[in-house]
Structures are given as C-alpha cells and as structure tokens.
Amino acid sequence: GTILFYAQCAAIADPGGDAAHYRIAGWREAGALAGIVTAAILPGALGSVFGSLAGYAAFGALLALAAPLVLLASTPIWTVPAAPVPAQFDPQSFLSAGAGRLLVLALLNAMPVAVTSTLFLFFVEDRLGLPELAGPYLVLFFLSAGASAPLWSRLAARFGARRVLLPAMAMAVLAFAGTAILPVGAAWAFGAITIVSGAAIGADLVILPALFAATLARARLPQAIGFGAWSFATKASLAIAAGTVLPLLQLAGYAPGGTNDADALGALNAAYAILPLLLKLPAMILVARLPEDHINV
C-alpha cells in the first residue's frame, strides 16, 4: 500500500515538475509522522480514561471507524492517471536515468537511522539511565521530524536538493557527535539532540523520495516498480543493522537491561553514536556528487 501511495504521489506531482514533487513529499511525510505520533499517544491517553486494555480496544475501534472515512477522503487521489510508462521494466533505463545511484544513496543514508532505531531503547535505558523518558523522546523525535517536513520541502524547491540536504546531513552528524559525549542522566541535552536529529531526518524523508520520484517521472519509468526498489533498499538497511550491530554488541559483552561494565557500555555508545556518524559520511559524499540535473529546480 505504501509503495502504491508513493507511486501515485509521483503521478499527481508529475505535471508540476520537481517543485511539485518536493511540495507533495513535504505534506505526505508530515502527515505520516503526525499519524505515528497520534498512534503513539492515543492508546495511553485512552487507557488513562478507560483502563489499559479498554484503551487499546477503544483505539482499535477508532481505527476501524476512521478507515472508511479515510477511504472516502482519499478517493480523489486515485483518480489522477499515472503517466504512460513502458510495458516492461528496463533495468538499463533505470540505471542510466540516475535512479540506481539514488537507490544506493537511499541505502547508505538509511543505515545510520537503522542503527539508531535498533539501539535507541538500549541507549536511553542502559547508557543514559533514563528508561522513563524513552517514550517521550520518541514522540519528540517524530514531532520534530514532522514539523520540519514542510519547511524542508520549500527549501528544496527553492534552492535544490544538494544545497539543502548537505546542511541537514551535517546537522545529523553534529547530533551523533554530541550524543557520544553525553554523561549519564543528561535528560535535557539528549532532548535537544533528539529535536535536532529529528529535524535532520525530516529532510531525508522529504527530499530523497521526492528526488527519486522526479527522476522516475523525467525518464518515464514505472513509479510503482521504482518505489518497490526504494522500499526494499530502506527496509534492507534495518535488516543489515539488526543483523550486524546486535551480534557485535553481544560479543562485546553488552546485555540489554542487565549489569554492564564500562567496556560494554562503551561499545553501546560507539555503536549508537560513532558508527552512525561514520556511516553518514559516505552518503554525504554521494549527495555532494549528485549531477546537476538532480540539483536545479
């Protein structure tokens, strides 16, 4: 469903050129992140009124009631015809249009987020010693990303992808560096870093898919197949992160929620903060080397 939705967004934005791709991506990602925040907060809010189990039941009932309303409200989206595309997928055309380069960028750029997503709860609970703040930090992160999404889309439409992405990626690098030196119990400092890193991720969520959609549209490539590959690249980053970082931390002696010595917590700190910083640098190099037709709007 998500793949088809992204493809249809590309079809809707196609007549308006690259600026329209950035604009629709900004509102799409802001809406998606607002949904994440609502889904994170609402069960607890309902549970405080009706009790925990009844709160989740009420949340499920609200989703069931909302589904037909969303269906009716979104019907016009699916009436926009997609641009004509070749009957068969041509990998050579896909690569020559620059879509392959952007897929590599998507994979590399998703790796730091995949690592931090995998280790977030471990870091907050065991490294910072703030388990009660894990939920609020997550909500703060997604709020920051969602609030920044429309701003990033406007900046990209005005100045181009590279000029906006590179400063946003530098923000993420600074956030990772700051996280690495935090002392135990640094609640306010980590909250500030969460806001900065959330805003930086907002740029990734908006600009890179919009850039990819514009590339597919210009080359008249099938958007659904393209975003299927895009989804695979981003999901593969999560699999790679979990499949490598978690076993390595276990080898270093780290046990989630257990008694960990300084070396084990140092390994967790390096995996959560230093490794993503290093992984972000190759993605920044690829962004800096984007060809001119991927920059100007």
Rosetta blueprint (number, residue, H / E / L):
1 G L
2 T H
3 I H
4 L H
5 F H
6 Y H
7 A H
8 Q H
9 C H
10 A H
11 A H
12 I H
13 A H
14 D H
15 P H
16 G H
17 G H
18 D H
19 A H
20 A H
21 H H
22 Y H
23 R H
24 I H
25 A H
26 G H
27 W H
28 R H
29 E H
30 A H
31 G H
32 A H
33 L H
34 A H
35 G H
36 I H
37 V H
38 T H
39 A H
40 A H
41 I H
42 L H
43 P H
44 G H
45 A H
46 L H
47 G H
48 S H
49 V H
50 F H
51 G L
52 S H
53 L H
54 A H
55 G H
56 Y H
57 A H
58 A H
59 F H
60 G H
61 A H
62 L H
63 L H
64 A H
65 L H
66 A H
67 A H
68 P H
69 L H
70 V H
71 L H
72 L H
73 A H
74 S H
75 T H
76 P H
77 I H
78 W H
79 T H
80 V L
81 P L
82 A L
83 A L
84 P L
85 V L
86 P L
87 A L
88 Q L
89 F L
90 D L
91 P H
92 Q H
93 S H
94 F H
95 L H
96 S H
97 A L
98 G L
99 A H
100 G H
101 R H
102 L H
103 L H
104 V H
105 L H
106 A H
107 L H
108 L H
109 N H
110 A H
111 M H
112 P H
113 V H
114 A H
115 V H
116 T H
117 S H
118 T H
119 L H
120 F H
121 L H
122 F H
123 F H
124 V H
125 E H
126 D H
127 R H
128 L L
129 G L
130 L L
131 P H
132 E H
133 L H
134 A H
135 G H
136 P H
137 Y H
138 L H
139 V H
140 L H
141 F H
142 F H
143 L H
144 S H
145 A H
146 G H
147 A H
148 S H
149 A H
150 P H
151 L H
152 W H
153 S H
154 R H
155 L H
156 A H
157 A H
158 R H
159 F H
160 G L
161 A H
162 R H
163 R H
164 V H
165 L H
166 L H
167 P H
168 A H
169 M H
170 A H
171 M H
172 A H
173 V H
174 L H
175 A H
176 F H
177 A H
178 G H
179 T H
180 A H
181 I L
182 L L
183 P L
184 V L
185 G L
186 A L
187 A H
188 W H
189 A H
190 F H
191 G H
192 A H
193 I H
194 T H
195 I H
196 V H
197 S H
198 G H
199 A H
200 A H
201 I H
202 G H
203 A H
204 D H
205 L H
206 V H
207 I H
208 L H
209 P H
210 A H
211 L H
212 F H
213 A H
214 A H
215 T H
216 L H
217 A H
218 R H
219 A L
220 R L
221 L L
222 P L
223 Q H
224 A H
225 I H
226 G H
227 F H
228 G H
229 A H
230 W H
231 S H
232 F H
233 A H
234 T H
235 K H
236 A H
237 S H
238 L H
239 A H
240 I H
241 A H
242 A H
243 G H
244 T H
245 V H
246 L H
247 P H
248 L H
249 L H
250 Q H
251 L H
252 A L
253 G L
254 Y L
255 A L
256 P L
257 G L
258 G L
259 T L
260 N L
261 D L
262 A H
263 D H
264 A H
265 L H
266 G H
267 A H
268 L H
269 N H
270 A H
271 A H
272 Y H
273 A H
274 I H
275 L H
276 P H
277 L H
278 L H
279 L H
280 K H
281 L H
282 P H
283 A H
284 M H
285 I H
286 L H
287 V H
288 A H
289 R L
290 L L
291 P L
292 E H
293 D H
294 H H
295 I L
296 N L
297 V L
